[in-house]
Amino acid sequence: MQSIREKNISLITEIPYPGGKLSLNRTLIMGVLNVTPDSFSDGGKFYEPEIAINHALQMLDEGADIIDIGGESTRPGAEPLPIDIELKRVIPIIQSIIKARPDAVISIDTYKSIAAEKSIKAGAKIVNDISGLSFDPEMKNVIREYKVPVVIMHIKGTPRNMQENPYYEDLMGELIQYFRERINLALEAGIRKNQIIIDPGIGFGKRIEDNYVILNHLDELASLGYTVLVGPSRKSFVGKVLNLPPAERIWGTAAAVAIAVYKGVNIIRVHDVKEMIQVVKIAERIRSNKLLRLI
């Protein structure tokens, strides 16, 4: 099957944000920074502010294009977090990173419009909404007002119940229909096409095999003509096959990242920035060689 960039589709070439833009002439790396005590992947390793800030700066030094900061765990079974606690966790981190690196592109991982707005005012340039603008009806208005990019992710249910027997008749068909609906909602709200990033939500309301189907058919999402992000890093679909805990899933993640890049995904969300940049560079070189032969 053809990759995204082999298809005759009008692709978005850059993502504008207040004060700058991200070029999509290569695969971008989004580094994960969970400032939570209970994340599935790092178990609160970066919960302390100083440690979190230093890790963000390290990921930037390693080549991360975006730092995605989350103050609320969205692991399977997670309970909603009060907004005041979320803000207390993320706002000082955002401010400190921007103070140290004024040009850093920070994404706030939240589905709450208040958290998104306050994070943008603190220096965040992107909103990563796991609910695809569905949990908080005011989120679309915040995105429009501040003219920031938004990641519209697919999720079936909520983090608390999303892994309770998820089922699909036609997985890719349902994902594409979901994105059409959420994209139309965003466009009707005044959000521009090049602000919209779509994410199939690996591990969010998906069976193990569903995640492999998505990775194998990422190019189908390109038919919508929007920037595509994928976050396979350390997820359970890797762990179940390899029988490994999250911290040891780096090479399984690398395989998924290589496939995603080969399929032409624009942004990869990962925990292990230094290692995944190497994977991305080689996968891009292989894909580029293939595309040259097709010309």
C-alpha positions as CSV (number, residue, x, y, z in Angstrom):
1,M,0.0,0.0,0.0
2,Q,1.2,3.5,-0.8
3,S,2.6,5.7,1.9
4,I,1.1,9.1,2.7
5,R,3.6,11.0,0.6
6,E,3.2,8.8,-2.4
7,K,-0.5,9.6,-2.7
8,N,-1.7,12.5,-4.8
9,I,-3.0,14.4,-1.7
10,S,-2.7,18.1,-1.0
11,L,-0.5,17.9,2.1
12,I,0.0,20.6,4.8
13,T,3.6,21.7,4.6
14,E,3.9,23.6,7.9
15,I,2.1,24.0,11.3
16,P,1.7,27.6,12.3
17,Y,1.7,28.6,16.0
18,P,1.7,32.0,17.6
19,G,5.2,33.5,16.9
20,G,6.5,30.8,14.6
21,K,5.9,27.6,12.6
22,L,7.0,24.0,12.4
23,S,8.1,22.8,9.0
24,L,6.8,19.3,7.9
25,N,9.6,18.7,5.5
26,R,10.8,15.9,7.9
27,T,9.2,13.8,10.7
28,L,9.0,15.9,13.9
29,I,9.7,14.4,17.3
30,M,7.4,15.2,20.2
31,G,9.0,14.4,23.5
32,V,6.8,13.2,26.4
33,L,7.0,14.8,29.8
34,N,4.6,13.4,32.3
35,V,4.5,15.5,35.5
36,T,2.3,13.0,37.2
37,P,2.9,10.5,40.1
38,D,1.1,7.7,38.3
39,S,1.8,7.6,34.6
40,F,1.9,4.2,33.0
41,S,5.4,4.6,31.4
42,D,7.6,6.3,34.0
43,G,5.8,5.9,37.3
44,G,6.2,9.5,38.5
45,K,9.9,9.7,37.6
46,F,9.5,13.3,36.5
47,Y,7.0,14.4,39.1
48,E,9.4,16.7,40.9
49,P,9.5,20.1,39.1
50,E,13.3,20.5,38.9
51,I,13.7,16.9,37.6
52,A,10.9,17.6,35.0
53,I,12.4,20.8,33.8
54,N,15.9,19.3,33.4
55,H,14.4,16.3,31.5
56,A,12.6,18.7,29.1
57,L,15.8,20.6,28.5
58,Q,17.6,17.4,27.9
59,M,15.0,16.2,25.3
60,L,15.4,19.6,23.6
61,D,19.1,19.2,23.5
62,E,18.7,15.7,22.1
63,G,16.7,17.1,19.2
64,A,13.0,17.1,20.3
65,D,10.9,19.5,18.2
66,I,8.1,19.7,20.7
67,I,7.8,18.9,24.4
68,D,4.4,17.5,25.3
69,I,3.6,18.2,29.0
70,G,0.8,16.4,30.8
71,G,-0.3,16.9,34.4
72,E,-3.1,14.3,34.4
73,S,-2.5,10.6,33.9
74,T,-4.7,9.2,31.0
75,R,-3.6,5.6,31.5
76,P,-6.3,3.0,31.4
77,G,-8.5,3.2,34.5
78,A,-7.3,6.7,35.4
79,E,-9.7,8.9,37.4
80,P,-10.3,12.6,36.3
81,L,-8.0,15.1,38.1
82,P,-9.3,18.3,39.6
83,I,-8.3,21.3,37.5
84,D,-6.5,23.1,40.3
85,I,-4.1,20.2,40.8
86,E,-3.4,19.9,37.1
87,L,-2.6,23.6,36.8
88,K,-0.4,23.5,39.8
89,R,1.6,20.7,38.2
90,V,2.0,22.1,34.7
91,I,2.1,25.9,34.7
92,P,5.3,26.3,36.7
93,I,7.0,23.7,34.4
94,I,5.9,25.5,31.2
95,Q,7.1,28.9,32.6
96,S,10.4,27.5,33.6
97,I,11.1,25.8,30.3
98,I,10.2,28.9,28.4
99,K,12.4,31.1,30.6
100,A,15.3,28.7,29.9
101,R,14.5,28.2,26.2
102,P,12.3,31.0,24.9
103,D,12.0,29.3,21.5
104,A,10.9,25.9,22.8
105,V,7.6,24.6,21.3
106,I,5.5,23.2,24.2
107,S,2.4,21.2,23.8
108,I,-0.1,21.0,26.7
109,D,-1.6,17.5,27.0
110,T,-5.1,18.3,28.4
111,Y,-8.8,18.0,27.5
112,K,-9.8,20.9,29.8
113,S,-10.3,24.3,28.2
114,I,-9.2,26.2,31.3
115,A,-6.0,24.2,31.5
116,A,-5.4,24.8,27.8
117,E,-5.9,28.6,28.0
118,K,-3.8,29.1,31.1
119,S,-1.0,26.9,29.6
120,I,-1.1,28.9,26.4
121,K,-0.8,32.1,28.4
122,A,2.2,30.6,30.2
123,G,3.9,29.8,26.9
124,A,2.4,26.6,25.4
125,K,2.0,26.7,21.6
126,I,0.0,23.5,21.0
127,V,-2.9,21.8,22.7
128,N,-3.0,18.0,22.7
129,D,-6.6,17.0,23.4
130,I,-7.0,13.2,23.9
131,S,-10.8,13.7,23.7
132,G,-10.7,15.2,20.2
133,L,-12.6,18.3,21.4
134,S,-15.4,16.2,22.8
135,F,-14.9,16.3,26.6
136,D,-15.0,20.1,27.0
137,P,-17.2,22.1,24.6
138,E,-15.2,25.2,25.3
139,M,-12.0,23.8,24.0
140,K,-12.7,24.6,20.4
141,N,-13.2,28.2,21.3
142,V,-9.9,28.4,23.1
143,I,-8.1,27.0,20.1
144,R,-9.8,29.5,17.7
145,E,-9.2,32.5,20.0
146,Y,-5.5,31.8,20.5
147,K,-4.8,30.4,17.0
148,V,-2.8,27.4,18.3
149,P,-2.5,24.0,16.7
150,V,-4.6,21.2,18.2
151,V,-4.1,17.5,18.2
152,I,-7.5,15.8,17.8
153,M,-7.1,12.3,19.1
154,H,-9.4,9.3,18.7
155,I,-10.6,7.7,22.0
156,K,-13.4,5.2,22.6
157,G,-14.9,6.1,26.0
158,T,-12.8,7.8,28.7
159,P,-9.5,6.9,30.3
160,R,-11.4,5.4,33.1
161,N,-13.4,2.9,30.9
162,M,-11.7,2.9,27.5
163,Q,-10.1,-0.5,27.9
164,E,-13.3,-2.2,29.1
165,N,-13.9,-4.5,26.1
166,P,-13.5,-2.0,23.2
167,Y,-14.9,-3.4,20.0
168,Y,-15.0,-2.2,16.3
169,E,-16.9,-3.5,13.3
170,D,-14.7,-1.6,10.9
171,L,-11.8,-0.1,12.8
172,M,-10.3,2.1,10.1
173,G,-13.7,3.1,8.8
174,E,-14.8,4.1,12.2
175,L,-11.6,6.1,12.8
176,I,-12.0,8.0,9.5
177,Q,-15.7,8.8,10.2
178,Y,-14.7,10.0,13.7
179,F,-12.1,12.3,12.3
180,R,-14.4,13.7,9.6
181,E,-16.9,14.6,12.3
182,R,-14.4,16.1,14.7
183,I,-12.6,18.0,11.9
184,N,-15.9,19.4,10.7
185,L,-16.7,20.6,14.2
186,A,-13.3,22.3,14.4
187,L,-13.6,23.9,11.0
188,E,-17.1,25.2,11.8
189,A,-15.8,26.7,15.0
190,G,-13.3,28.7,13.0
191,I,-10.2,26.6,13.5
192,R,-8.0,26.6,10.4
193,K,-7.1,23.4,8.5
194,N,-3.4,23.8,9.1
195,Q,-4.0,24.0,12.9
196,I,-5.5,20.5,12.9
197,I,-3.4,17.5,13.7
198,I,-5.1,14.0,13.9
199,D,-3.9,11.2,16.1
200,P,-5.5,7.7,15.9
201,G,-5.0,7.2,19.6
202,I,-2.8,4.1,19.9
203,G,-3.8,2.3,23.2
204,F,-6.9,4.5,23.8
205,G,-9.9,2.3,23.6
206,K,-8.1,-0.2,21.4
207,R,-7.6,-4.0,21.6
208,I,-4.0,-5.1,21.2
209,E,-4.5,-6.2,17.5
210,D,-6.3,-2.9,16.8
211,N,-3.1,-1.0,17.4
212,Y,-1.2,-3.1,14.8
213,V,-4.0,-2.7,12.3
214,I,-3.8,1.1,12.7
215,L,0.0,1.1,12.3
216,N,-0.4,-1.0,9.1
217,H,-3.0,1.3,7.7
218,L,-1.8,4.8,8.7
219,D,-1.8,5.8,5.1
220,E,-5.6,5.6,5.1
221,L,-5.8,8.5,7.5
222,A,-3.9,10.6,5.0
223,S,-6.9,10.5,2.7
224,L,-8.3,13.2,5.0
225,G,-5.4,15.6,4.0
226,Y,-4.4,16.6,7.6
227,T,-1.2,16.4,9.6
228,V,-0.9,13.0,11.3
229,L,0.6,12.3,14.7
230,V,1.2,8.8,16.2
231,G,2.2,7.9,19.8
232,P,3.2,4.3,20.0
233,S,5.9,4.8,22.7
234,R,6.1,2.1,25.3
235,K,2.4,1.2,24.9
236,S,0.9,-2.1,26.0
237,F,0.5,-3.4,22.5
238,V,4.4,-3.6,22.5
239,G,4.5,-5.0,26.0
240,K,2.0,-7.8,25.4
241,V,3.9,-9.2,22.5
242,L,7.3,-8.9,24.0
243,N,6.3,-9.6,27.6
244,L,8.2,-6.6,28.9
245,P,7.5,-3.7,31.3
246,P,7.2,-0.1,29.9
247,A,10.8,0.9,30.6
248,E,12.1,-2.0,28.5
249,R,9.9,-1.5,25.5
250,I,12.3,0.8,23.6
251,W,13.2,-1.5,20.8
252,G,9.6,-2.6,20.3
253,T,8.7,1.0,20.2
254,A,11.5,1.6,17.6
255,A,9.9,-1.0,15.3
256,A,6.6,0.8,15.5
257,V,8.2,4.2,15.0
258,A,10.1,3.0,11.9
259,I,6.8,1.7,10.3
260,A,5.0,4.9,11.1
261,V,7.8,7.0,9.5
262,Y,7.9,4.8,6.5
263,K,4.1,5.2,6.1
264,G,4.7,9.0,6.1
265,V,3.5,10.1,9.6
266,N,4.4,13.7,10.3
267,I,4.9,13.7,14.1
268,I,6.0,10.9,16.4
269,R,5.3,11.2,20.1
270,V,8.0,9.3,22.2
271,H,9.6,9.0,25.6
272,D,13.1,8.1,24.3
273,V,14.0,11.1,22.2
274,K,17.7,10.4,21.5
275,E,17.1,6.8,20.4
276,M,14.0,7.5,18.4
277,I,15.7,10.3,16.5
278,Q,18.1,7.7,15.1
279,V,15.3,5.4,14.2
280,V,13.5,8.2,12.4
281,K,16.5,9.3,10.4
282,I,17.1,5.9,9.0
283,A,13.5,5.2,8.3
284,E,13.3,8.5,6.5
285,R,16.3,7.7,4.4
286,I,14.8,4.3,3.4
287,R,11.5,6.0,2.5
288,S,13.2,8.8,0.6
289,N,15.1,6.2,-1.5
290,K,11.8,4.5,-2.3
291,L,10.2,7.8,-3.4
292,L,13.1,8.7,-5.6
293,R,12.7,5.4,-7.5
294,L,9.1,6.2,-8.0
295,I,9.7,9.5,-9.7
